[in-house]
């Protein structure tokens, strides 16, 4: 008996074509759960290089609400990037820019519902780092807030902050100080506690009053200063009792002299 050799089972064409797609879906399910949610706030730069100067950094906040528009964007700057080194370059029409503690805020009239908020800042110099994390808060006209502030790359972070990857610094690039003139023309810092009062310097001792003719004490009169040899007190006010003793002394002396003269006169009269 002759038997036919066993023929290999062929997979139907539709099933073979669907196998790669099924594998891709399976991989997406396995690995997709381990990936953080896609950021709805992004950041780019005109020259993403460490220590690069005069760089334009653009931040995009995607509109998420179906019933409210974005009214405010608050940004916490990366470590090493001072708010004094940042100025506004472009923002939605009518929006204002103001520094805040550790960052800045741009705000204004609510954008149309569904419209992304895009603004750009001019940075004097980027820090010497491999990446910069910009933490962003988006406020909507209905009061809701989206917070893209979590550390990126961490498992379970549903609201990762946008990250700017930097290239290595150029040869010879160095850190430069912030332009003082630029700091002076910056808008007033908002949401910044008043600086702690410095220790008060000890107050200088009060100056001693300058001696003048009116404040110097008068020299006491001497016996030679009066023709009669009797000290005379000068009154500086309505002091009626001040001259009483002097008048009494003078009157007493005059009375004694008069009595002595009268006695001498009687003796001469008796002798004659």
C-alpha positions as protocol buffer text, in pm:
chain_id: "A"
residue {
  index: 1
  type: UNK
  ca { x: 0 y: 0 z: 0 }
}
residue {
  index: 2
  type: UNK
  ca { x: 130 y: 335 z: -95 }
}
residue {
  index: 3
  type: UNK
  ca { x: 51 y: 617 z: 140 }
}
residue {
  index: 4
  type: UNK
  ca { x: 77 y: 984 z: 67 }
}
residue {
  index: 5
  type: UNK
  ca { x: 345 y: 1167 z: 266 }
}
residue {
  index: 6
  type: UNK
  ca { x: 207 y: 1395 z: 536 }
}
residue {
  index: 7
  type: UNK
  ca { x: 166 y: 1742 z: 403 }
}
residue {
  index: 8
  type: UNK
  ca { x: 262 y: 2034 z: 634 }
}
residue {
  index: 9
  type: UNK
  ca { x: -35 y: 2221 z: 768 }
}
residue {
  index: 10
  type: UNK
  ca { x: -61 y: 2562 z: 615 }
}
residue {
  index: 11
  type: UNK
  ca { x: -178 y: 2859 z: 815 }
}
residue {
  index: 12
  type: UNK
  ca { x: -453 y: 3046 z: 639 }
}
residue {
  index: 13
  type: UNK
  ca { x: -330 y: 3367 z: 483 }
}
residue {
  index: 14
  type: UNK
  ca { x: -555 y: 3600 z: 686 }
}
residue {
  index: 15
  type: UNK
  ca { x: -431 y: 3448 z: 1011 }
}
residue {
  index: 16
  type: UNK
  ca { x: -64 y: 3482 z: 911 }
}
residue {
  index: 17
  type: UNK
  ca { x: -117 y: 3845 z: 817 }
}
residue {
  index: 18
  type: UNK
  ca { x: -285 y: 3918 z: 1148 }
}
residue {
  index: 19
  type: UNK
  ca { x: -10 y: 3763 z: 1360 }
}
residue {
  index: 20
  type: UNK
  ca { x: 234 y: 4061 z: 1347 }
}
residue {
  index: 21
  type: UNK
  ca { x: -48 y: 4300 z: 1428 }
}
residue {
  index: 22
  type: UNK
  ca { x: -151 y: 4091 z: 1726 }
}
residue {
  index: 23
  type: UNK
  ca { x: 208 y: 4079 z: 1845 }
}
residue {
  index: 24
  type: UNK
  ca { x: 239 y: 4456 z: 1816 }
}
residue {
  index: 25
  type: UNK
  ca { x: -80 y: 4504 z: 2014 }
}
residue {
  index: 26
  type: UNK
  ca { x: 44 y: 4268 z: 2281 }
}
residue {
  index: 27
  type: UNK
  ca { x: 374 y: 4453 z: 2313 }
}
residue {
  index: 28
  type: UNK
  ca { x: 190 y: 4782 z: 2332 }
}
residue {
  index: 29
  type: UNK
  ca { x: -24 y: 4652 z: 2614 }
}
residue {
  index: 30
  type: UNK
  ca { x: 276 y: 4516 z: 2802 }
}
residue {
  index: 31
  type: UNK
  ca { x: 511 y: 4809 z: 2764 }
}
residue {
  index: 32
  type: UNK
  ca { x: 254 y: 5082 z: 2732 }
}
residue {
  index: 33
  type: UNK
  ca { x: 149 y: 5048 z: 3094 }
}
residue {
  index: 34
  type: UNK
  ca { x: 504 y: 5116 z: 3211 }
}
residue {
  index: 35
  type: UNK
  ca { x: 537 y: 5445 z: 3023 }
}
residue {
  index: 36
  type: UNK
  ca { x: 435 y: 5777 z: 3176 }
}
residue {
  index: 37
  type: UNK
  ca { x: 151 y: 5974 z: 3027 }
}
residue {
  index: 38
  type: UNK
  ca { x: 243 y: 6196 z: 2735 }
}
residue {
  index: 39
  type: UNK
  ca { x: 315 y: 6546 z: 2859 }
}
residue {
  index: 40
  type: UNK
  ca { x: 64 y: 6812 z: 2767 }
}
residue {
  index: 41
  type: UNK
  ca { x: 323 y: 7083 z: 2821 }
}
residue {
  index: 42
  type: UNK
  ca { x: 635 y: 7096 z: 2607 }
}
residue {
  index: 43
  type: UNK
  ca { x: 953 y: 7301 z: 2582 }
}
residue {
  index: 44
  type: UNK
  ca { x: 1198 y: 7375 z: 2300 }
}
residue {
  index: 45
  type: UNK
  ca { x: 1499 y: 7606 z: 2262 }
}
residue {
  index: 46
  type: UNK
  ca { x: 1671 y: 7790 z: 1980 }
}
residue {
  index: 47
  type: UNK
  ca { x: 2011 y: 7664 z: 2099 }
}
residue {
  index: 48
  type: UNK
  ca { x: 1972 y: 7372 z: 2341 }
}
residue {
  index: 49
  type: UNK
  ca { x: 2333 y: 7366 z: 2456 }
}
residue {
  index: 50
  type: UNK
  ca { x: 2478 y: 7399 z: 2805 }
}
residue {
  index: 51
  type: UNK
  ca { x: 2599 y: 7755 z: 2879 }
}
residue {
  index: 52
  type: UNK
  ca { x: 2451 y: 7883 z: 2553 }
}
residue {
  index: 53
  type: UNK
  ca { x: 2383 y: 8258 z: 2559 }
}
residue {
  index: 54
  type: UNK
  ca { x: 2082 y: 8461 z: 2446 }
}
residue {
  index: 55
  type: UNK
  ca { x: 1861 y: 8157 z: 2396 }
}
residue {
  index: 56
  type: UNK
  ca { x: 1491 y: 8169 z: 2309 }
}
residue {
  index: 57
  type: UNK
  ca { x: 1296 y: 7908 z: 2504 }
}
residue {
  index: 58
  type: UNK
  ca { x: 941 y: 7831 z: 2392 }
}
residue {
  index: 59
  type: UNK
  ca { x: 685 y: 7659 z: 2614 }
}
residue {
  index: 60
  type: UNK
  ca { x: 362 y: 7513 z: 2479 }
}
residue {
  index: 61
  type: UNK
  ca { x: 65 y: 7431 z: 2701 }
}
residue {
  index: 62
  type: UNK
  ca { x: -193 y: 7218 z: 2523 }
}
residue {
  index: 63
  type: UNK
  ca { x: -555 y: 7305 z: 2592 }
}
residue {
  index: 64
  type: UNK
  ca { x: -733 y: 7016 z: 2764 }
}
residue {
  index: 65
  type: UNK
  ca { x: -1064 y: 7163 z: 2875 }
}
residue {
  index: 66
  type: UNK
  ca { x: -1366 y: 7140 z: 2647 }
}
residue {
  index: 67
  type: UNK
  ca { x: -1547 y: 7426 z: 2820 }
}
residue {
  index: 68
  type: UNK
  ca { x: -1285 y: 7676 z: 2940 }
}
residue {
  index: 69
  type: UNK
  ca { x: -986 y: 7862 z: 2800 }
}
residue {
  index: 70
  type: UNK
  ca { x: -638 y: 7904 z: 2948 }
}
residue {
  index: 71
  type: UNK
  ca { x: -589 y: 8229 z: 3141 }
}
residue {
  index: 72
  type: UNK
  ca { x: -257 y: 8183 z: 3319 }
}
residue {
  index: 73
  type: UNK
  ca { x: 69 y: 7991 z: 3291 }
}
residue {
  index: 74
  type: UNK
  ca { x: 300 y: 7965 z: 3593 }
}
residue {
  index: 75
  type: UNK
  ca { x: 651 y: 7832 z: 3539 }
}
residue {
  index: 76
  type: UNK
  ca { x: 903 y: 7718 z: 3799 }
}
residue {
  index: 77
  type: UNK
  ca { x: 1245 y: 7756 z: 3640 }
}
residue {
  index: 78
  type: UNK
  ca { x: 1508 y: 7480 z: 3651 }
}
residue {
  index: 79
  type: UNK
  ca { x: 1781 y: 7481 z: 3910 }
}
residue {
  index: 80
  type: UNK
  ca { x: 2061 y: 7715 z: 3808 }
}
residue {
  index: 81
  type: UNK
  ca { x: 1838 y: 7945 z: 3603 }
}
residue {
  index: 82
  type: UNK
  ca { x: 1763 y: 8271 z: 3785 }
}
residue {
  index: 83
  type: UNK
  ca { x: 1439 y: 8460 z: 3718 }
}
residue {
  index: 84
  type: UNK
  ca { x: 1651 y: 8774 z: 3679 }
}
residue {
  index: 85
  type: UNK
  ca { x: 1809 y: 8619 z: 3367 }
}
residue {
  index: 86
  type: UNK
  ca { x: 1469 y: 8570 z: 3199 }
}
residue {
  index: 87
  type: UNK
  ca { x: 1253 y: 8819 z: 3009 }
}
residue {
  index: 88
  type: UNK
  ca { x: 938 y: 8777 z: 2802 }
}
residue {
  index: 89
  type: UNK
  ca { x: 982 y: 8756 z: 2426 }
}
residue {
  index: 90
  type: UNK
  ca { x: 641 y: 8648 z: 2298 }
}
residue {
  index: 91
  type: UNK
  ca { x: 302 y: 8562 z: 2451 }
}
residue {
  index: 92
  type: UNK
  ca { x: -69 y: 8564 z: 2362 }
}
residue {
  index: 93
  type: UNK
  ca { x: -194 y: 8911 z: 2277 }
}
residue {
  index: 94
  type: UNK
  ca { x: -261 y: 9124 z: 2582 }
}
residue {
  index: 95
  type: UNK
  ca { x: -98 y: 8883 z: 2827 }
}
residue {
  index: 96
  type: UNK
  ca { x: 137 y: 9020 z: 3092 }
}
residue {
  index: 97
  type: UNK
  ca { x: 462 y: 8884 z: 3233 }
}
residue {
  index: 98
  type: UNK
  ca { x: 573 y: 8908 z: 3592 }
}
residue {
  index: 99
  type: UNK
  ca { x: 847 y: 8741 z: 3792 }
}
residue {
  index: 100
  type: UNK
  ca { x: 761 y: 8518 z: 4084 }
}
residue {
  index: 101
  type: UNK
  ca { x: 964 y: 8334 z: 4343 }
}
residue {
  index: 102
  type: UNK
  ca { x: 1176 y: 8084 z: 4153 }
}
residue {
  index: 103
  type: UNK
  ca { x: 1012 y: 8154 z: 3819 }
}
residue {
  index: 104
  type: UNK
  ca { x: 755 y: 8372 z: 3644 }
}
residue {
  index: 105
  type: UNK
  ca { x: 390 y: 8401 z: 3541 }
}
residue {
  index: 106
  type: UNK
  ca { x: 223 y: 8501 z: 3214 }
}
residue {
  index: 107
  type: UNK
  ca { x: -149 y: 8573 z: 3229 }
}
residue {
  index: 108
  type: UNK
  ca { x: -428 y: 8759 z: 3056 }
}
residue {
  index: 109
  type: UNK
  ca { x: -769 y: 8726 z: 2897 }
}
residue {
  index: 110
  type: UNK
  ca { x: -889 y: 8369 z: 2855 }
}
residue {
  index: 111
  type: UNK
  ca { x: -791 y: 8208 z: 2526 }
}
residue {
  index: 112
  type: UNK
  ca { x: -1062 y: 8051 z: 2312 }
}
residue {
  index: 113
  type: UNK
  ca { x: -1163 y: 7705 z: 2428 }
}
residue {
  index: 114
  type: UNK
  ca { x: -933 y: 7445 z: 2276 }
}
residue {
  index: 115
  type: UNK
  ca { x: -656 y: 7692 z: 2187 }
}
residue {
  index: 116
  type: UNK
  ca { x: -305 y: 7609 z: 2311 }
}
residue {
  index: 117
  type: UNK
  ca { x: -111 y: 7868 z: 2510 }
}
residue {
  index: 118
  type: UNK
  ca { x: 231 y: 7930 z: 2358 }
}
residue {
  index: 119
  type: UNK
  ca { x: 485 y: 8179 z: 2492 }
}
residue {
  index: 120
  type: UNK
  ca { x: 858 y: 8239 z: 2458 }
}
residue {
  index: 121
  type: UNK
  ca { x: 1120 y: 8376 z: 2695 }
}
residue {
  index: 122
  type: UNK
  ca { x: 1468 y: 8514 z: 2629 }
}
residue {
  index: 123
  type: UNK
  ca { x: 1730 y: 8355 z: 2854 }
}
residue {
  index: 124
  type: UNK
  ca { x: 2059 y: 8533 z: 2908 }
}
residue {
  index: 125
  type: UNK
  ca { x: 2247 y: 8203 z: 2952 }
}
residue {
  index: 126
  type: UNK
  ca { x: 2146 y: 7842 z: 3007 }
}
residue {
  index: 127
  type: UNK
  ca { x: 2289 y: 7653 z: 3306 }
}
residue {
  index: 128
  type: UNK
  ca { x: 2568 y: 7398 z: 3275 }
}
residue {
  index: 129
  type: UNK
  ca { x: 2350 y: 7087 z: 3284 }
}
residue {
  index: 130
  type: UNK
  ca { x: 2241 y: 6787 z: 3079 }
}
residue {
  index: 131
  type: UNK
  ca { x: 1871 y: 6862 z: 3102 }
}
residue {
  index: 132
  type: UNK
  ca { x: 1642 y: 7132 z: 3234 }
}
residue {
  index: 133
  type: UNK
  ca { x: 1306 y: 7062 z: 3397 }
}
residue {
  index: 134
  type: UNK
  ca { x: 1039 y: 7333 z: 3364 }
}
residue {
  index: 135
  type: UNK
  ca { x: 747 y: 7276 z: 3601 }
}
residue {
  index: 136
  type: UNK
  ca { x: 427 y: 7426 z: 3460 }
}
residue {
  index: 137
  type: UNK
  ca { x: 85 y: 7506 z: 3606 }
}
residue {
  index: 138
  type: UNK
  ca { x: -199 y: 7589 z: 3368 }
}
residue {
  index: 139
  type: UNK
  ca { x: -503 y: 7777 z: 3499 }
}
residue {
  index: 140
  type: UNK
  ca { x: -835 y: 7782 z: 3310 }
}
residue {
  index: 141
  type: UNK
  ca { x: -1116 y: 8036 z: 3312 }
}
residue {
  index: 142
  type: UNK
  ca { x: -1335 y: 7802 z: 3518 }
}
residue {
  index: 143
  type: UNK
  ca { x: -1071 y: 7788 z: 3793 }
}
residue {
  index: 144
  type: UNK
  ca { x: -940 y: 7441 z: 3714 }
}
residue {
  index: 145
  type: UNK
  ca { x: -563 y: 7389 z: 3717 }
}
residue {
  index: 146
  type: UNK
  ca { x: -344 y: 7137 z: 3533 }
}
residue {
  index: 147
  type: UNK
  ca { x: -16 y: 7071 z: 3712 }
}
residue {
  index: 148
  type: UNK
  ca { x: 270 y: 6942 z: 3498 }
}
residue {
  index: 149
  type: UNK
  ca { x: 518 y: 6932 z: 3782 }
}
residue {
  index: 150
  type: UNK
  ca { x: 613 y: 6568 z: 3844 }
}
residue {
  index: 151
  type: UNK
  ca { x: 966 y: 6442 z: 3783 }
}
residue {
  index: 152
  type: UNK
  ca { x: 979 y: 6290 z: 3434 }
}
residue {
  index: 153
  type: UNK
  ca { x: 1088 y: 5930 z: 3386 }
}
residue {
  index: 154
  type: UNK
  ca { x: 948 y: 5818 z: 3721 }
}
residue {
  index: 155
  type: UNK
  ca { x: 710 y: 5523 z: 3714 }
}
residue {
  index: 156
  type: UNK
  ca { x: 355 y: 5628 z: 3782 }
}
residue {
  index: 157
  type: UNK
  ca { x: 403 y: 5996 z: 3705 }
}
residue {
  index: 158
  type: UNK
  ca { x: 84 y: 6099 z: 3530 }
}
residue {
  index: 159
  type: UNK
  ca { x: 173 y: 6467 z: 3499 }
}
residue {
  index: 160
  type: UNK
  ca { x: 542 y: 6483 z: 3408 }
}
residue {
  index: 161
  type: UNK
  ca { x: 704 y: 6823 z: 3376 }
}
residue {
  index: 162
  type: UNK
  ca { x: 844 y: 6917 z: 3034 }
}
residue {
  index: 163
  type: UNK
  ca { x: 1217 y: 6854 z: 2993 }
}
residue {
  index: 164
  type: UNK
  ca { x: 1470 y: 7033 z: 2773 }
}
residue {
  index: 165
  type: UNK
  ca { x: 1764 y: 6810 z: 2680 }
}
residue {
  index: 166
  type: UNK
  ca { x: 2092 y: 7000 z: 2641 }
}
residue {
  index: 167
  type: UNK
  ca { x: 2396 y: 6926 z: 2431 }
}
residue {
  index: 168
  type: UNK
  ca { x: 2745 y: 6949 z: 2576 }
}
residue {
  index: 169
  type: UNK
  ca { x: 2878 y: 7300 z: 2624 }
}
residue {
  index: 170
  type: UNK
  ca { x: 3095 y: 7454 z: 2356 }
}
residue {
  index: 171
  type: UNK
  ca { x: 3473 y: 7452 z: 2411 }
}
residue {
  index: 172
  type: UNK
  ca { x: 3577 y: 7747 z: 2625 }
}
residue {
  index: 173
  type: UNK
  ca { x: 3221 y: 7829 z: 2733 }
}
residue {
  index: 174
  type: UNK
  ca { x: 3207 y: 7976 z: 3083 }
}
residue {
  index: 175
  type: UNK
  ca { x: 2938 y: 8099 z: 3316 }
}
residue {
  index: 176
  type: UNK
  ca { x: 2886 y: 8475 z: 3299 }
}
residue {
  index: 177
  type: UNK
  ca { x: 2729 y: 8694 z: 3569 }
}
residue {
  index: 178
  type: UNK
  ca { x: 2381 y: 8833 z: 3521 }
}
residue {
  index: 179
  type: UNK
  ca { x: 2377 y: 9172 z: 3352 }
}
residue {
  index: 180
  type: UNK
  ca { x: 2310 y: 9424 z: 3634 }
}
residue {
  index: 181
  type: UNK
  ca { x: 2130 y: 9662 z: 3397 }
}
residue {
  index: 182
  type: UNK
  ca { x: 1896 y: 9381 z: 3302 }
}
residue {
  index: 183
  type: UNK
  ca { x: 1810 y: 9314 z: 3663 }
}
residue {
  index: 184
  type: UNK
  ca { x: 1730 y: 9680 z: 3729 }
}
residue {
  index: 185
  type: UNK
  ca { x: 1483 y: 9701 z: 3441 }
}
residue {
  index: 186
  type: UNK
  ca { x: 1300 y: 9380 z: 3528 }
}
residue {
  index: 187
  type: UNK
  ca { x: 937 y: 9412 z: 3643 }
}
residue {
  index: 188
  type: UNK
  ca { x: 876 y: 9395 z: 4017 }
}
residue {
  index: 189
  type: UNK
  ca { x: 893 y: 9047 z: 4157 }
}
residue {
  index: 190
  type: UNK
  ca { x: 558 y: 8906 z: 4255 }
}
residue {
  index: 191
  type: UNK
  ca { x: 479 y: 8649 z: 4520 }
}
residue {
  index: 192
  type: UNK
  ca { x: 822 y: 8709 z: 4676 }
}
residue {
  index: 193
  type: UNK
  ca { x: 846 y: 8754 z: 5051 }
}
residue {
  index: 194
  type: UNK
  ca { x: 994 y: 9079 z: 5157 }
}
residue {
  index: 195
  type: UNK
  ca { x: 1367 y: 9043 z: 5230 }
}
residue {
  index: 196
  type: UNK
  ca { x: 1448 y: 8975 z: 5593 }
}
residue {
  index: 197
  type: UNK
  ca { x: 1541 y: 9295 z: 5774 }
}
residue {
  index: 198
  type: UNK
  ca { x: 1912 y: 9324 z: 5832 }
}
residue {
  index: 199
  type: UNK
  ca { x: 2051 y: 9375 z: 6178 }
}
residue {
  index: 200
  type: UNK
  ca { x: 2012 y: 9739 z: 6266 }
}
residue {
  index: 201
  type: UNK
  ca { x: 2338 y: 9923 z: 6306 }
}
residue {
  index: 202
  type: UNK
  ca { x: 2390 y: 10072 z: 6650 }
}
residue {
  index: 203
  type: UNK
  ca { x: 2273 y: 10428 z: 6652 }
}
residue {
  index: 204
  type: UNK
  ca { x: 2542 y: 10691 z: 6675 }
}
residue {
  index: 205
  type: UNK
  ca { x: 2565 y: 10871 z: 7009 }
}
residue {
  index: 206
  type: UNK
  ca { x: 2392 y: 11204 z: 7015 }
}
residue {
  index: 207
  type: UNK
  ca { x: 2621 y: 11495 z: 6954 }
}
residue {
  index: 208
  type: UNK
  ca { x: 2700 y: 11712 z: 7249 }
}
residue {
  index: 209
  type: UNK
  ca { x: 2534 y: 12053 z: 7215 }
}
residue {
  index: 210
  type: UNK
  ca { x: 2765 y: 12324 z: 7090 }
}
residue {
  index: 211
  type: UNK
  ca { x: 2843 y: 12580 z: 7355 }
}
residue {
  index: 212
  type: UNK
  ca { x: 2724 y: 12931 z: 7271 }
}
residue {
  index: 213
  type: UNK
  ca { x: 2730 y: 13260 z: 7450 }
}
residue {
  index: 214
  type: UNK
  ca { x: 2371 y: 13210 z: 7562 }
}
residue {
  index: 215
  type: UNK
  ca { x: 2438 y: 12862 z: 7703 }
}
residue {
  index: 216
  type: UNK
  ca { x: 2769 y: 12927 z: 7877 }
}
residue {
  index: 217
  type: UNK
  ca { x: 2736 y: 13006 z: 8250 }
}
residue {
  index: 218
  type: UNK
  ca { x: 2823 y: 13360 z: 8348 }
}
residue {
  index: 219
  type: UNK
  ca { x: 3144 y: 13411 z: 8542 }
}
residue {
  index: 220
  type: UNK
  ca { x: 3073 y: 13491 z: 8906 }
}
residue {
  index: 221
  type: UNK
  ca { x: 3116 y: 13860 z: 8978 }
}
residue {
  index: 222
  type: UNK
  ca { x: 3416 y: 13964 z: 9186 }
}
residue {
  index: 223
  type: UNK
  ca { x: 3439 y: 14231 z: 9448 }
}
residue {
  index: 224
  type: UNK
  ca { x: 3637 y: 14446 z: 9209 }
}
residue {
  index: 225
  type: UNK
  ca { x: 3359 y: 14437 z: 8955 }
}
residue {
  index: 226
  type: UNK
  ca { x: 3134 y: 14660 z: 9163 }
}
residue {
  index: 227
  type: UNK
  ca { x: 3227 y: 15021 z: 9266 }
}
residue {
  index: 228
  type: UNK
  ca { x: 3093 y: 14959 z: 9612 }
}
residue {
  index: 229
  type: UNK
  ca { x: 3265 y: 14625 z: 9658 }
}
residue {
  index: 230
  type: UNK
  ca { x: 2926 y: 14456 z: 9705 }
}
residue {
  index: 231
  type: UNK
  ca { x: 2828 y: 14171 z: 9477 }
}
residue {
  index: 232
  type: UNK
  ca { x: 2513 y: 14253 z: 9281 }
}
residue {
  index: 233
  type: UNK
  ca { x: 2289 y: 13977 z: 9139 }
}
residue {
  index: 234
  type: UNK
  ca { x: 2132 y: 14040 z: 8801 }
}
residue {
  index: 235
  type: UNK
  ca { x: 1772 y: 13926 z: 8767 }
}
residue {
  index: 236
  type: UNK
  ca { x: 1666 y: 13744 z: 8458 }
}
residue {
  index: 237
  type: UNK
  ca { x: 1295 y: 13734 z: 8535 }
}
residue {
  index: 238
  type: UNK
  ca { x: 1022 y: 13864 z: 8760 }
}
residue {
  index: 239
  type: UNK
  ca { x: 1211 y: 13772 z: 9075 }
}
residue {
  index: 240
  type: UNK
  ca { x: 1112 y: 14044 z: 9329 }
}
residue {
  index: 241
  type: UNK
  ca { x: 1269 y: 13858 z: 9619 }
}
residue {
  index: 242
  type: UNK
  ca { x: 1610 y: 13841 z: 9460 }
}
residue {
  index: 243
  type: UNK
  ca { x: 1703 y: 14208 z: 9541 }
}
residue {
  index: 244
  type: UNK
  ca { x: 1555 y: 14213 z: 9891 }
}
residue {
  index: 245
  type: UNK
  ca { x: 1871 y: 14105 z: 10083 }
}
residue {
  index: 246
  type: UNK
  ca { x: 2090 y: 14347 z: 9892 }
}
residue {
  index: 247
  type: UNK
  ca { x: 1859 y: 14642 z: 9958 }
}
residue {
  index: 248
  type: UNK
  ca { x: 1840 y: 14551 z: 10326 }
}
residue {
  index: 249
  type: UNK
  ca { x: 2221 y: 14541 z: 10355 }
}
residue {
  index: 250
  type: UNK
  ca { x: 2261 y: 14875 z: 10180 }
}
residue {
  index: 251
  type: UNK
  ca { x: 1990 y: 15033 z: 10397 }
}
residue {
  index: 252
  type: UNK
  ca { x: 2154 y: 14897 z: 10712 }
}
residue {
  index: 253
  type: UNK
  ca { x: 2494 y: 15038 z: 10619 }
}
residue {
  index: 254
  type: UNK
  ca { x: 2337 y: 15375 z: 10540 }
}
residue {
  index: 255
  type: UNK
  ca { x: 2157 y: 15376 z: 10875 }
}
residue {
  index: 256
  type: UNK
  ca { x: 2478 y: 15298 z: 11064 }
}
residue {
  index: 257
  type: UNK
  ca { x: 2664 y: 15575 z: 10885 }
}
residue {
  index: 258
  type: UNK
  ca { x: 2384 y: 15820 z: 10958 }
}
residue {
  index: 259
  type: UNK
  ca { x: 2374 y: 15720 z: 11326 }
}
residue {
  index: 260
  type: UNK
  ca { x: 2750 y: 15756 z: 11358 }
}
residue {
  index: 261
  type: UNK
  ca { x: 2741 y: 16101 z: 11203 }
}
residue {
  index: 262
  type: UNK
  ca { x: 2461 y: 16212 z: 11434 }
}
residue {
  index: 263
  type: UNK
  ca { x: 2651 y: 16095 z: 11744 }
}
residue {
  index: 264
  type: UNK
  ca { x: 2965 y: 16281 z: 11635 }
}
residue {
  index: 265
  type: UNK
  ca { x: 2765 y: 16593 z: 11572 }
}
residue {
  index: 266
  type: UNK
  ca { x: 2608 y: 16587 z: 11923 }
}
residue {
  index: 267
  type: UNK
  ca { x: 2950 y: 16543 z: 12085 }
}
residue {
  index: 268
  type: UNK
  ca { x: 3089 y: 16845 z: 11903 }
}
residue {
  index: 269
  type: UNK
  ca { x: 2783 y: 17046 z: 12002 }
}
residue {
  index: 270
  type: UNK
  ca { x: 2818 y: 16948 z: 12371 }
}
residue {
  index: 271
  type: UNK
  ca { x: 3186 y: 17038 z: 12380 }
}
residue {
  index: 272
  type: UNK
  ca { x: 3127 y: 17385 z: 12247 }
}
